[in-house]
C-alpha cells in the first residue's frame, strides 16, 4: 500500500491496477504572470501539487519541478510543499541515502 494523508486516497498495490502520477523535477518554469522563463521555486512545487491534488486521474504526487530557491535543501522543501498541498501519497526519488533520510526525519519532528 502507498499511504496518503487522507485514507480514501491510499493506493492498494496489486496486479492489474495502474495509477497515474505527475513526474519531472524540472528546474525551469514559465512564470504564469510575466510569461518569462525562470528557475523553479518552492511556490511552484506547491502550486503544481495543488493542481495534481484536484485532478481525480492522478493517483499520487511526484514533484514536477525543483525548489531551486533552497539550494542543497531543495529536497526537503519540495516534499514540504507537496505534503502541505495534497492529501494524496507523495513520492520522490531524491530522498536516497542515510544522510538525506536522516535530515528529512529531523525536519519532520
Steps between C-alpha positions, in 0.01 A plus 500: 500500500607857435355704786354847455419775751133417453427124507252514210799584277714204616609296199472122517785342304375193319530325165301656220458842666669809354530844657595820320741749655669827433872489423795713415698707750584759235705807589332764279142628468323766302365748755120515475490877556798630302521219240879507554704181545666481843640256754230295672415582862340333799184697429486334155532156660211588733279635221559193283424270794167683552409457133589128507309459827187630325530263201319169567709316239821563696555224758807642673727803486860508378651853506491641147756773560778566748516760776803672349465788748616270784826363358630185670190471720265510200417132558343581836313802370357309204355237732377765743323683217339178378399371844334831582312528170361153435318228689636237259812284537826688428798325344848624421816347361715768661478367857763229467782413733534518876597869514192624307258271683645601837469870407138450392407318821654776714311766303163326544532453877 
